[in-house]
């Protein structure tokens, strides 16, 4: 009865019965005393009612088959990114499943979601030589480290820096799978964004316009322009981006010598990224 009343109270506070249940379940997993449960649950519900993203309120979130720690240090993993991971996995397995050892790089890793998910999916049937997670944010890298330790994934390395500047030159020509969910929201779009997004790190969301004028495309363009020399023969690159950026990204990928460029679609069947191969 007490829990029913508390659930009703949390539902009224958050405006969602489902979110109230998730909050109560999360709290019940941490504390057992009824008074502590009620106090903590009310605090979390108040944060949610104030507009904080549910994922941050709960402190963890599911990404594919991984339960990741999530907080304001990094971007919240989203279903669109799950589609990028799935598409890249399918492509790699179809083209390079016989590779004896694998080097994975996740540029701008945030929580570690993409790189750790790829490593988790591939480690049973593939030797993971190196899994490198890089980010410009030290705080994000600390969160990625916490997730790596929580999940028990081995051979993971962490690099602080911007895109390829974070990698040692000796890696050139040796990366088999390079993935990224870089910032791609144009700064000009900021005034129209949902309040929840302002809880997430600006540097993980917003990018400058590219030289060709494509809004928010600067970081995506940088990765595509520079990735070629870093990939091994047969290496695959996969990048998430905004719907309006996919067409110029496909053109740029082809222009810099990447081959077999394929568009990746999200669950709403909107273009949301691309994958490509370095064949030589």
C-alpha positions, -999 to 999 in steps of 0.1 A, spaced: 0 0 0 28 24 9 45 18 -24 13 23 -43 8 57 -26 44 66 -33 40 55 -69 9 77 -73 28 106 -58 57 102 -81 34 98 -111 18 131 -103 52 148 -98 67 135 -131 36 134 -152 43 98 -163 34 65 -146 61 47 -165 88 71 -155 76 70 -119 79 32 -119 115 34 -133 125 59 -107 110 37 -79 128 6 -93 161 24 -95 158 36 -59 147 2 -46 179 -13 -61 201 11 -41 184 14 -7 160 -8 12 147 12 41 112 26 33 120 61 45 152 62 25 134 49 -6 107 75 -3 131 104 2 154 94 -26 125 87 -50 110 121 -43 143 138 -49 147 121 -83 112 128 -93 117 165 -85 148 166 -107 128 150 -135 99 174 -130 124 203 -133 133 190 -168 164 170 -162 167 140 -187 153 108 -173 186 90 -181 206 113 -159 180 111 -131 182 73 -131 220 72 -135 221 44 -160 205 35 -193 203 6 -217 223 7 -249 217 -23 -270 226 -51 -246 247 -30 -222 236 -12 -191 257 20 -191 263 45 -164 250 79 -176 254 114 -162 260 150 -172 296 143 -181 286 129 -215 259 128 -241 230 104 -235 232 73 -257 202 72 -281 184 47 -303 198 63 -334 233 55 -323 222 19 -317 213 18 -354 248 30 -363 264 3 -342 242 -24 -357 248 -13 -393 286 -12 -388 286 -46 -371 266 -61 -400 290 -46 -425 321 -57 -407 309 -93 -403 299 -95 -439 333 -82 -452 360 -90 -426 348 -118 -404 380 -137 -409 403 -110 -395 424 -127 -368 428 -96 -346 409 -64 -345 417 -28 -336 386 -6 -328 387 32 -324 357 52 -310 364 89 -316 344 112 -292 334 82 -271 314 100 -244 300 72 -222 319 46 -243 286 34 -257 297 27 -293 332 13 -287 322 -8 -258 291 -21 -276 312 -31 -306 338 -48 -284 312 -66 -265 295 -79 -296 328 -90 -313 349 -103 -285 334 -138 -285 344 -146 -320 373 -121 -326 406 -114 -309 404 -78 -298 439 -64 -302 431 -29 -291 399 -9 -283 407 28 -281 382 53 -267 390 89 -272 374 122 -262 382 158 -258 366 158 -224 385 143 -195 352 140 -176 337 119 -204 367 97 -205 364 91 -167 328 80 -173 339 57 -202 365 42 -178 338 36 -152 316 18 -178 345 -3 -190 353 -15 -155 316 -21 -148 312 -42 -179 346 -60 -176 356 -54 -212 394 -59 -216 421 -44 -238 404 -9 -236 427 22 -238 417 58 -233 430 88 -252 425 125 -244 423 148 -274 405 161 -305 397 135 -331 429 121 -347 451 143 -326 443 119 -298 459 90 -316 495 80 -319 509 82 -354 519 45 -353 482 36 -356 480 49 -391 470 21 -415 461 -2 -386 426 7 -375 401 -20 -386 369 -4 -373 366 34 -367 333 47 -354 321 81 -342 291 100 -330 305 135 -332 287 168 -325 265 177 -354 238 201 -342 243 235 -357 248 263 -332 220 282 -351 195 255 -340 202 261 -303 172 284 -296 147 259 -308 160 228 -289 141 210 -261 150 221 -226 163 186 -218 191 190 -242 207 219 -223 216 194 -195 239 177 -219 275 189 -226 275 216 -253 308 202 -267 291 169 -274 261 184 -292 271 215 -312 294 218 -341 304 247 -364 292 249 -400 315 233 -425 335 252 -451 309 243 -477 282 260 -456 265 228 -444 252 236 -409 268 217 -380 289 196 -404 324 208 -393 334 178 -371 318 152 -394 337 166 -423 370 167 -404 367 130 -395 358 120 -431 385 141 -446 412 126 -424 402 90 -417 416 74 -449 453 70 -439 443 56 -404 423 27 -417 437 -7 -425 431 -23 -459 394 -34 -457 389 -11 -427 354 2 -420 344 36 -409 309 45 -395 297 79 -385 265 93 -371 252 127 -383 222 148 -389 197 140 -416 206 170 -437 243 162 -436 242 127 -451 242 138 -487 273 160 -484 289 134 -463 284 107 -489 299 131 -515 329 139 -493 335 102 -484 337 94 -521 359 124 -529 385 114 -503 388 78 -517 365 58 -494 346 31 -512 313 12 -510 297 42 -492 264 32 -477 238 54 -460 226 42 -425 189 49 -416 174 53 -382 142 36 -369 121 63 -386 138 54 -419 155 88 -420 192 90 -431 213 93 -400 248 83 -409 271 64 -433 296 36 -434 324 31 -459 354 10 -466 390 15 -474 397 -11 -500 433 -4 -508 
